[in-house]
């Protein structure tokens, strides 16, 4: 069965620093699709983050590139397998130079936190009780 993938393209000020940041979170860089101008971050089998230098990113759009440290252009939400894994990923992000973003949301059946990466892109990390998902 075909599994659809998502490729999230994000502008970065420093490709090498971004590669280091995301590898410190435990993600792999796919060298086959990485250059000096972009890093292919493998988040899962179906989720890839393409971190593009602003110059390279500009070749894909006629729009102004958002300053993600001042403007929210996207909220990226990743699932986690437990509340502890939510905390673990956010704590790794902060230790790697990112910053905690927003406040912790604890609704009992759902728990989430978020962080901003080195370029200010907001990544939400959420755990949801499987029993609540099934209804």
N, C-alpha and C positions, 0 to 999 in steps of 0.2 A: 504494500500500500504506500502511495506517495505521501511523504511527510513534508509539508510546506516549511520553509525556513524563513527567518527574518534576519536581515542585514541592517543593522543600525549604523548609519554613517554620521560621525561626529567630527567637528573641526577641533583641532588642537594646536596650541602654541608650540609644543615641543613633543615630537613623535617619540623620541628616545625616552624622555621622562615619563610619558604616558605608558610606553611599553613596560618600563620598570614598575610603575604603579600597579598596573593590572596583573603582572606576573606575581607581585607581592600579595595580591588577593587570591592567588592560586590558579589563575587562568593561564592558558598556553597561548603563545604567539605562533601563528602558522607562517613560517618563513616563505612558503611558496607564494603567498599573496601579500607579502610585506616588502616595502622598499624604504628608502630614506624619507619618502613622502607620505607613507602610510603604514599602519600596523594592523594586522588582521588578528583580532583577539577572539579566541574560541571560548565562548561562554558555555555552550553545550553543543550537542550534535546538530541542533536546529537554530541556535542563536549565535550570531557573529557580530561583533562590534568592529567596524572599520574606523580607525582613528586617523584622520587625514590632516596633513598640514593645512593651514588656512589657504595657502596658495593653491594647493591641489584641490581642496574642497571647492574653491571658487570656480574651478573648471566645470563643475557639475550644476551650477546654478547661476542665474542672473540676479538673484536676490542678494541683498546685503547679508553678510554673515553676522549672526547675533553675537553679542558679547555675553557669553553665558555666565559670567561672573556678576552681571547686572540685570540680565533679562532671562526669563525662563522660556526656552524654545521647545523643550520637551521634558517629560517626566518618564523615565525608564523604570519599569517595575519588574523585578525578578522574584520568582518564588523561591522559598527555602523549605527544606524538609522538616524543620523544627524551629521553635522559638530560639533555642540555643544557636542554631545556624544563622538566624537573623542577626543576633548579637555578634557572633563571631565574624561575619563578613563586614559589618559596619565597623567593628573595632579594628580589623585588619586595614580597612580603608583609611581610618583616622591615623593609624600607626604609619601608614605608607605616605602620608602627607595630605590626604583628603581632609574633609571636615564633616562633622555630624551636621545634619540638616533637618530642620523641622523638629517635631516632638515625637516621642514614642506613642504609637497608637496601640492600645491594648483593649480589645473588645471581647476578650475571653476566647471566642471561637476564631479570632483573627488577631495577629500580632505583627506590627510592622515598625520599621525604622528606616531612615534614609541617610545618605551621605552625598556630598558633592565631590566629584573627582578633581584632579588638578586644574582643569579648565572650567570648573563651575557647573558641569552637567550634573543634574540630580538623578541619583539612582535610588529607587525605593526597593526595600527587601521585605517581603511579606510571607508569613506562614499563615495557612488557614487550616483549621481542623478538618480532616477529610470527611468526618461525619456531617459537618455543616455543609460541605460542598455537595454531598449526595442528596441533601434535603431530607 
